[in-house]
Amino acid sequence: MSKHGMVKAVGTHFEYEDGTMFYPFGTTIYALAHQTPELVEETLNTLKDAPFNKVRMCVFPKHYQFNNNEPQFYPFEKREDGTWDPQKPVKEYWDNLEYVIKRLDEMEIQCDLILFHSYDNWGFATMSQEDNLKYLEYCLKRLGDLDNVWWSLANEYDLLLSEITMEQWYEIEDFVAKHNPKGHLISNHNCFLLWDASRENITHGSYQIKCLANVGRDVKKFNKPICVDECCYEGNIAANWGNLSGEEMTARFWQAIASGAYCTHGETFLDENDVLWWSKGGKLKGKSPARIKFLRDIVEALPAPLEPYQASFFEFLDTLPDEVKADFDSNPAGRSFNLAHGQQNHDDDVIMSVCDHEYIARAKDESCLLKYYYQRCQAFDNVKLPEGKKFKVEVIDTWEMKKTVAYESAEGFAKVDLPSKPYMAVVATEVK
């Protein structure tokens, strides 16, 4: 049990029961609990020195590329007709699952526990709805007293729509909520169709997306935390979801944080024994975890959590020198700018807003600001600081993991020199 209690969703962020902020920096190890005791132990030892405080993992075993091994135990006994009987749970299976979750808890790691998934070779994904609910009744009762559990209704719920209709998914969501007396967090993860985060039982969004430009919009829309729990993985496999560079994996974490949201890591490097972190665990091989730790340290040191900040369409004009702004306003381009933008096709506007998106977040009390430049290679930027306060301004090299103080005390617009390279950020914190 965490020394701070359970994690709850409060506004667009997470807090422990005692009010301490919880900033999720997650990773994915889908079939962690279904590996050999030796591999489980190796994975847990790796996590001790890793930056991750949340693990996404499955209740049921997983059958997929690089993950074809049989589990040591199965969750239920079988009926005479060969179907699984959720009313006859196998003690060893559930003891082992509980053991792994408790070991995570000892390391202050939350367990984002996936209740259903489609990558199945045994029939757990094709049980009747009656059996689904019987399974849930046992699972929720058996594991519901563990403080570090989050209920994820599914991994890619929409890839089970051939077996579980939308109405049945709503029934599952409602069942979990009604059998959740301790108030564990509840979400549902997608492949293509985002689950509606506005639903009353849903505590936060769990997204699979590749472009993060609109995440901040959804944080504001739903007024709930958004975890980008799948944004592809750092690795070198052939599948396009599993060969991000370390730079891009790191960048997606910065994009999420600078959108007032959160992100989850995964790693898929080829291995002669098919031990890929994203599924089985083992040892981390990538370059992003060290950079994710660097980001986590920065976020946890901020005076307040960050909220998405959407600059007005013409705010960029405020950063221009007065003579440049006056010249722009006086010529046809300036006079036509608003007119042209107002007539822009919606689809084109969406494309441009994604491509031109600026990742900026501010604390609600305006005590800090983060601007992430991603692939922009600027020599300088005129950073608009919150009004009426003074700020320490630092330039962050997110890949080299270096901080450089630009100003010990600045206000208004601060001209910040940048090194004309990608993956830079600026962090400003209020000087009291």
N, C-alpha and C positions, 0 to 999 in steps of 0.2 A: 504493500500500500504506500502510495506517495506520501511524503511528509506534508504535502500541501492539500491532500484530498483529491477528489475526482475532478476531471476537467469538464467545464461547462462552456457553452456558447453564450457570450455576453455581447450584444450588439453585433458588430462585424468581426469580432475577435474571440479568443478563447481565454478563459481564466480558470485557475484552480479554485476549489471551494473557499480557500482562505483569502482569495482576492489577488493572489500572485498571478502575473501574466503567464500564459503558456503560448509560446510561438512554435507551431508545428514545423519541424524540418524532417520530413518523412523519407522513408525508403521502402522498397518493394521486395518482399521475399515470399512469393505466393505459397510455395509448398514447404515452408520452413519446418513445420511440425511433422512432416511425413518423410523425413530423411532419417538416416541412421543416427543413433545416439552420438557417434563420433563427429559426424558432420554438423549436427545441431550444436554440439559443444564448441566446435571450431567457429561457427557462425556467431554464437553468443560472445565468444572471446573477441571476435572482430568488432562487434558492436560496442564493446566496452570502450574502444578508442576511436569510434566513429562519431560523426557529428549529429547522428540521427536520434530523434526522441519520439518517433512514431514509426511503426512497422505495419505495412499492409500484408496480411496473410489470410489464408483460407481455412475454413473449418474442414471442408472436404478435400481429399487428395486431388491432384491435378494431372491431367494427361495431355501433353502438348509437345511440340518440338523441343528437344533438349531435356525433356522431362517425361520419360516413359517408365520409370521404375515403379514397382508396386510398393504400397505402404506396408509397414510391418503389421498393422492391424486395420480393421475396417470398422466404421462407426456403429453398425447395427448387425444383428443376426438376420438371416434370410428366412422368408416363409417357404412353405413347401413348393409354391409356384415359382420360386427363384427371385421374387421381389424382396426389397429390403423392408424390414419391419422396425420402424422408428420406436416402437414401444418395447423393443428388446435391445437397448444400447449395449455396446461392448465396453466393459469397464476400462480395459487397458487403453483403448483408443482415446477415451475422454480423459483418463488420468494423464496420458502423455500430452494431450493438447493443453490441459490446464497447467501442467508442469512448465511448458514452454512459455505460456502467458505470464505465469508467476515469475519466471526467471527474467523476463523483460521488465516486469514491474520492479524487480529488485534494482534494475539499472535506470529507473525513472523513465522507462520507454512505454509509450501508449501502444496498445494493440488494436489496430483498425481491422476488426475481424470480419471477413467476408463470408456471408451466410450461404450464398448460392453463386455458382458460376457454370459456364457452359462447357468448359474443357474437361470432359468427363469420358471415362471408359468403363464405368461400372454401373451406371444407372441412377446415380444420385441426382442428375440433372433432369431426369425424366420421371420422377416420382409423381404420383397423383397429388392434387392440391390437398386432399385430406391428409396424406402422409407428410406433405411439406409442413403443414401446421402442427402435426404431431411431433415432427422433428424439431421444429422451432420451440414448441412448448418445453421439450426436454433441454434443448441447448440453452435457452434463455434462463431457465431455472438453474441449470448446472453451472453456468459461467457468469450469471448475472450479478453475483456477489463480488466479482473481481473488479476492483476500482479502475483498472487501466484499460478496460474493454470499451471500444466504440463499436456500435453495430453498423456495419456496411451491408445493406440488404443484398447487394450483389456486386460482382465484378462484371461490367458490361451486361447489365440487366436486359438490354434490348437484343442481345444475341441468344436470349432464352425465350423470345416471344413466340416461337413455334411450340413451346411447351407451357409457358405461363403467360396468359393474356394480360392486358393492361388492367382489367378489372381484378384479376387475381393478384397482380402486383400491388394494387391498392389495398386488397385484403391482407396481403402479407405485411405491408407497411403498417396498417392499422393494428394487426395482431402483435407485431413487435412493440409498438408504442403502448399497447394496453398491458403487455406482460413485461414492462420495463420499470418496476417500482423505484429503482435507484436513479432513474433519469439518465441513463447512458446516452451519449450522442448517437444520432441516427442520420444516415445519408444513403444515397443510392448512386452507384457509379455507372456511367454510360460507355457505349462504343460510339454510336452516332447520335442518338436522341437524348439530349440532356434531360435528366429527371427534373421535374418542376420543384425548384428549391423554395418556392413560396408556400408549399403545402405545410399545413400546421404541424405535422409530426416530424418534419425534416428540420434538423437543427443547423445544418450547414450544407453547402454544395460540395459535391465530389465530382470533379470534371475530368474527362479525357478530352483534351484539345491540343492542337499543335501550335496555334497562334494565340498569344495571350493579350493581344491589343484591346480586346473588349471585356476582359475580366473585371476591371475596375467598374465598368458600367453595371455589371451584374451584382457586384458588391453593394453598390448604391441602390439598385433596383430591389433587391431582396432584403437588404439590411441584415444580412447574415454573413458569417464567414464563408469564404470560398477557398477550398483546397483543390489546386490543380494536381490531382493524384496520379495523372498519367499524361505526360507530355513527350513521350518517346524516351529512349534510354541511351546512356553513354555505352558504346560498344562497337563491335566490328562484324556482327552477323549480317547476312544478306538482306534480311527483312528490313524494310525502310523504317520500321518503328524501333529498330535496335542498333543503329549505327551513328548516333550523334557523336560529335567530337566532345572532348571535355569542356572546350570553350562554350559550345552551344548548350550543353547541359547546365553549366554554371550560369549562363546568360538567362536561361528560363527561370531559374530561381530568382535572379535579380529583377526580371520583368514582373514576376508575381508579387514580390515584396513591394516594388515600386508601383503596384496597382492596388495596394491595400489587401492583397490576397496572400496565399501560401502555396508551396510547391512540394512535390514528392519526387525523389530520386529513384532511378533504377539503373542496373548495369548488366550488359549482355555481351561480355567478351567470350569468344570461342575458347573452349577448354577441352583438352584431350579426354577428360573424364566426364564431359558434359555437366560440369558443376558451374552453372551460370548463376550469379548472385540473384538476379531478378526472380528466379524460381526456387533454387535450392540453397543459396547462401554460400558459405565458404569464406573466401578472402576477397576483399575489394582490390581491384586492379586499376581502376580508373584514376584520372587526374582531378575530377570534379569534387570528390569528398573533402579534400583539404580546403578548397575554395569555398565550399558550402559552409564549412566550419568558420571560416573567416567572415562570411556574411552573417552567420548566426551570432557571432560575437558582437558584430556591429549593431544588429537589430536589438539584441538583448540589452545593450548599453544605452539605447535611446531613451529619452525621458518619458516617452509615451508611444503607444502603437500608431502606425501609419494608416491614413485613410486615402483613398484614391482622390487625386486632384485633377480636374479637367479644366485646363486653361480655356478661356473664351477664345473664339475663333480669331479675334483680332489682337489677342494679348501679345503676340510676337512683335507688334508694332511698338509696344512700350519699351522693348529692349533695344530699339534702334537709337542711334544718336539723333539728337533733336533735328539737325540739319537734314539727315537722311529721311526722317519721318516727315518733315515739312515738304521735302521735295516729292516724296511719294504721294502725299495727300493732295498736292497741287497738280499732278499730271493725270492723264486719262486712266492709267493703270489703277491709281488709288481711287479715283471716282467710280471706276467700273467694278472694283473688287467685290463689294458686297452684292451688287446686281448679278454678277456672274455666278457667285457662290449660291445665291438664292435660287438660281435656275438649274443648278447641277442635278443630273440624274441621280436618283437615290442609290442605285447599285454602284455607280462610279464614285459617289461620295463615300460609301462604305469601303470600297477598295482603297481610296486615297487616305481615308482615316486610319486604315490598318497600316499602310505603307509609310505614312508620315507620322505615325503615332509617337507621342512623347511620353515616356514612362516617368511620371512625377507623382509623389505621394507626400502628404503633410499630416502631421498630427492634428487631431481635432482642436487641441488648445494652441496650435501653431507654435509649439515649442521645438519642432524639428521638421526637417524637409529632406527628401531624397529625390535626386534626379539621376536616372540611369540612361546613358547615351547609346548603349548597345553597339551598333556598327557605325555610328557616326564618328567621324575622325576630325573633330574640331580643334582649332588652335586656341580658341577661347570661347567662353559663353558669358552672356550677361544674365546672371541668375537673379530672378525676382524673389526676394526674401519677404516673408510676412511682415506687414507694416507694424511700426511702432515698437520694434524689438531689435536687439543686437544679437548677432550670431557668430559663433565660431564656424568657419567654413573649411572643409577638408576635401581634397581631391583624392579619390579612391581608384587605384589600379586594381580592378577586381580579379585579374588573372595573376598578376605578380604579387598580389596580396600586400600592397603597400599603401600607406596613407601619407599625404603631404598637406600640411596646413597652408591654406591660401590666405586666410585672414583669422586673426585671433578675435577680432571684433568688427563686424560689418553690418550695414543696414541698407535698406532700399534695394537698389540694383547693384550687385557685386560683379565686377568683371573678373572672371576666373580663368586663368591660363590653363590650357589643357595640352596634352602631348601629341595631338593629331594621330591618335591610334584608337582602335575599337575597345569596347568593354571597359570604358571609364564611367565613373559616377562622381557625383558631388553630394556630400552630406553636410547639412547645416544644423547646428544645435544651439539653442538659445543660451546666451551668456547672462547669467543671473546677476 
